[in-house]
Amino acid sequence: MRRLLLVALVACATRPPLVPSEDSRIARIEENLTPPVVIEGRGAGRPLTERMAHHGVAGVSLAVLDEGRPVWARAYGSLSETAPLPTAGLGLDLPPQATPTEIAAALAKLPRTGAQMRRETRRGLVIFDPARGQGAVVLTDAETDGAAPLVAEILRAIAAEYGWPGYPGPTVKKTITVPAERLADYSGTYQLGGGVTVDIAVIGERLTIATPDGAVAELYPEAPDRFFLLERDAVVQFVRDPAGNVTALTAYIEGRQIQAPRR
């Protein structure tokens, strides 16, 4: 009896650790896309199909590499896994068109001592670290303005799931409460220059910004007179005169600073 118990204990001790299946990893990625900025304490993950609709991208095809080999590929929307896409600009020895799986197979053949690579096109992005054998191919069906932010969200989800070291995740920010009467201070039209304007408005209890192309986004308060967006790395700082009137805004967008006086 004691011998049987000992054998059972040894078997438990030497049992290999559970490894997540690719199916479970795919499911987590598909449900956990995040914008560049998230609010602390709020659930940030969003489904891939929802984010495709948000960014106006009809089709996405992707392949993921791990441990030096392609481990899975999927397609969504208007694309199939076998749909070939242009390879121009990727810098790989490939025909003019190839599927993400074929591109991933070409990446897997690169020398393990090679440098990390990142190739962006208007349709998507290829990223691969030969030393770790980790990377991904994410391509879309068209050259749309929404393709780049969607691809970035997909890559953040893949990087988080597969533990890519050093890959940047979303910036986490806190919000403060701003009284409704103070939000009204910011409403108005602001001149960016060259006849281009942006409109700040209060909708319900939310402060919004509308750009000339018709896009409307919510501004989230992080400090008095200072707001941020979730969809991109951008901050809006409202400027007041000595009397306390809002006279302008300063936008900090991905390292650029833009002044916009109030009209």
Secondary structure as the mmCIF struct_conf table of DSSP 4:
data_model
#
loop_
_struct_conf.conf_type_id
_struct_conf.id
_struct_conf.beg_label_comp_id
_struct_conf.beg_label_asym_id
_struct_conf.beg_label_seq_id
_struct_conf.end_label_comp_id
_struct_conf.end_label_asym_id
_struct_conf.end_label_seq_id
HELX_RH_AL_P HELX_RH_AL_P1 ARG A 2 ALA A 13
TURN_TY1_P TURN_TY1_P1 THR A 14 THR A 14
BEND BEND1 ARG A 15 ARG A 15
HELX_LH_PP_P HELX_LH_PP_P1 PRO A 16 LEU A 18
HELX_RH_AL_P HELX_RH_AL_P2 GLU A 22 GLU A 31
STRN STRN1 LEU A 33 LEU A 33
BEND BEND2 PRO A 36 PRO A 36
STRN STRN2 VAL A 37 ILE A 39
TURN_TY1_P TURN_TY1_P2 GLU A 40 GLY A 41
BEND BEND3 ARG A 42 ARG A 42
STRN STRN3 ARG A 46 ARG A 46
HELX_RH_AL_P HELX_RH_AL_P3 LEU A 48 HIS A 55
TURN_TY1_P TURN_TY1_P3 GLY A 56 GLY A 56
STRN STRN4 GLY A 59 ASP A 66
TURN_TY1_P TURN_TY1_P4 GLU A 67 GLY A 68
STRN STRN5 ARG A 69 GLY A 77
TURN_TY1_P TURN_TY1_P5 SER A 78 SER A 78
TURN_TY1_P TURN_TY1_P6 GLU A 81 THR A 82
STRN STRN6 LEU A 85 PRO A 86
TURN_TY1_P TURN_TY1_P7 ALA A 88 GLY A 89
BEND BEND4 LEU A 90 LEU A 90
BEND BEND5 LEU A 92 ASP A 93
BEND BEND6 PRO A 96 PRO A 96
STRN STRN7 GLN A 97 ALA A 98
HELX_RH_AL_P HELX_RH_AL_P4 PRO A 100 ALA A 108
TURN_TY1_P TURN_TY1_P8 LYS A 109 LYS A 109
BEND BEND7 LEU A 110 LEU A 110
TURN_TY1_P TURN_TY1_P9 ARG A 112 THR A 113
BEND BEND8 GLY A 114 GLY A 114
HELX_LH_PP_P HELX_LH_PP_P2 ALA A 115 GLN A 116
STRN STRN8 MET A 117 THR A 121
TURN_TY1_P TURN_TY1_P10 ARG A 122 ARG A 123
STRN STRN9 GLY A 124 ASP A 129
TURN_TY1_P TURN_TY1_P11 PRO A 130 GLY A 133
STRN STRN10 GLN A 134 THR A 140
BEND BEND9 ASP A 141 ALA A 142
TURN_TY1_P TURN_TY1_P12 ASP A 145 GLY A 146
HELX_RH_AL_P HELX_RH_AL_P5 ALA A 147 TYR A 162
TURN_TY1_P TURN_TY1_P13 GLY A 163 GLY A 163
TURN_TY1_P TURN_TY1_P14 PRO A 165 GLY A 166
HELX_LH_PP_P HELX_LH_PP_P3 PRO A 170 PRO A 170
STRN STRN11 THR A 171 LYS A 173
HELX_RH_AL_P HELX_RH_AL_P6 ALA A 180 LEU A 183
HELX_RH_3T_P HELX_RH_3T_P1 ALA A 184 TYR A 186
STRN STRN12 GLY A 188 GLY A 193
TURN_TY1_P TURN_TY1_P15 GLY A 194 GLY A 195
STRN STRN13 VAL A 196 ILE A 203
TURN_TY1_P TURN_TY1_P16 GLY A 204 GLU A 205
STRN STRN14 ARG A 206 ALA A 210
TURN_TY1_P TURN_TY1_P17 PRO A 212 ASP A 213
BEND BEND10 GLY A 214 GLY A 214
STRN STRN15 VAL A 216 ALA A 223
TURN_TY1_P TURN_TY1_P18 PRO A 224 ASP A 225
STRN STRN16 ARG A 226 PHE A 228
BEND BEND11 LEU A 230 ASP A 233
STRN STRN17 ALA A 234 ARG A 240
TURN_TY1_P TURN_TY1_P19 PRO A 242 ALA A 243
BEND BEND12 GLY A 244 GLY A 244
STRN STRN18 VAL A 246 ILE A 253
TURN_TY1_P TURN_TY1_P20 GLU A 254 GLY A 255
STRN STRN19 ARG A 256 PRO A 261
STRN STRN20 ARG A 262 ARG A 262
#
